[in-house]
């Protein structure tokens, strides 16, 4: 489903460090009161002026807002509040935050935002819905997809059997998940996409009835998708593969690569 295209004005009411490498921003807006409970886990578009700030009222003719996609991590319909989580990306050995000039509009904003600041938001939209009821379930995510996978894990059948593989920047980023007993958690600590894909490809596929949900960096996603495809484990109605970013590429560049990848599969 395409997101609602009319921008919503949101005000920052709180911001805090959710974990060692994750920042949470709480946004409030009257429009959020009309959302549905099912919008939890949906995606929104944060809108920025090409210069990096959030006042898009004076964008020049012919220009468009720079948009960054994020997941609704929490939703309070009564108060009209949503929570949005931002990964503190590393760019060098000194662990510096990437700048808006490098394409990091959103994380630069999230790390500097103050209560009372405003931002325009598009959406929400919903991602592809798949059937996660299968004899074996594989759930895969890196830090950028933790909000999305959390919402999916909360809806898993209590009798689900399979694997959850998550890549974290540090042990201090571990989510507080209450997984079904049959779901084994595998934690990968590191920043290289290949570390995640290597961990997934080492797991056994023990059934012909497999459900797969995978969201992470583009290169890792492709390697994981190829692995399951080579094992004839992909059932279209029970499989979701999505890249949320690509190492060394801004979101705008990633959109182009992602579209080309989708076209190559059609």
PERAQUI-V111750 format. One record per backbone hydrogen bond with DSSP energy under -0.5 kcal/mol. NH is the residue of the N-H (numbers start at 1). CO is the residue of the C=O. If there is no record, write none. Layout:
nh: (NH & NH)
co: (CO & CO)
//
This chain:
nh: (4 & 7 & 8 & 10 & 10 & 11 & 12 & 13 & 14 & 16 & 18 & 18 & 19 & 22 & 23 & 24 & 25 & 26 & 27 & 27 & 28 & 29 & 32 & 33 & 33 & 34 & 35 & 39 & 40 & 41 & 42 & 43 & 44 & 45 & 46 & 46 & 47 & 48 & 49 & 52 & 56 & 59 & 63 & 66 & 67 & 68 & 70 & 72 & 73 & 73 & 74 & 76 & 77 & 80 & 81 & 82 & 83 & 84 & 85 & 86 & 88 & 89 & 91 & 95 & 98 & 102 & 103 & 104 & 105 & 108 & 109 & 110 & 111 & 112 & 112 & 113 & 116 & 117 & 119 & 120 & 121 & 122 & 123 & 124 & 125 & 126 & 131 & 132 & 134 & 135 & 136 & 137 & 138 & 139 & 140 & 141 & 142 & 145 & 146 & 149 & 150 & 151 & 152 & 153 & 154 & 155 & 156 & 160 & 162 & 163 & 164 & 165 & 166 & 166 & 167 & 168 & 168 & 173 & 174 & 177 & 179 & 183 & 184 & 184 & 186 & 188 & 188 & 189 & 190 & 190 & 195 & 196 & 196 & 197 & 198 & 199 & 200 & 201 & 202 & 203 & 206 & 210 & 211 & 212 & 213 & 214 & 215 & 216 & 218 & 221 & 222 & 223 & 224 & 225 & 226 & 227 & 228 & 229 & 230 & 231 & 232 & 233 & 235 & 236 & 238 & 239 & 240 & 242 & 244 & 245 & 246 & 249 & 254 & 255 & 256 & 257 & 258 & 259 & 260 & 261 & 262 & 263 & 264 & 265 & 265 & 266)
co: (124 & 5 & 121 & 8 & 119 & 28 & 117 & 26 & 26 & 24 & 16 & 22 & 22 & 19 & 86 & 16 & 84 & 14 & 25 & 82 & 11 & 80 & 29 & 29 & 30 & 31 & 32 & 36 & 37 & 72 & 39 & 125 & 70 & 122 & 44 & 68 & 120 & 66 & 53 & 49 & 54 & 56 & 60 & 48 & 65 & 46 & 44 & 42 & 71 & 83 & 83 & 81 & 75 & 76 & 76 & 27 & 74 & 25 & 71 & 23 & 21 & 87 & 96 & 92 & 89 & 99 & 100 & 99 & 103 & 104 & 105 & 106 & 107 & 108 & 109 & 109 & 12 & 114 & 10 & 47 & 8 & 45 & 4 & 43 & 43 & 1 & 237 & 130 & 132 & 209 & 209 & 161 & 211 & 163 & 213 & 165 & 215 & 142 & 143 & 145 & 146 & 147 & 148 & 149 & 150 & 152 & 153 & 157 & 182 & 137 & 184 & 139 & 164 & 186 & 141 & 166 & 188 & 170 & 171 & 175 & 177 & 180 & 162 & 182 & 164 & 166 & 186 & 187 & 168 & 188 & 192 & 192 & 193 & 193 & 194 & 195 & 196 & 197 & 198 & 200 & 204 & 208 & 136 & 238 & 138 & 240 & 140 & 242 & 245 & 217 & 218 & 219 & 220 & 221 & 222 & 223 & 224 & 225 & 226 & 227 & 229 & 228 & 233 & 234 & 235 & 236 & 212 & 214 & 216 & 216 & 249 & 246 & 250 & 251 & 252 & 253 & 254 & 255 & 256 & 257 & 258 & 259 & 260 & 261 & 262 & 262)
//
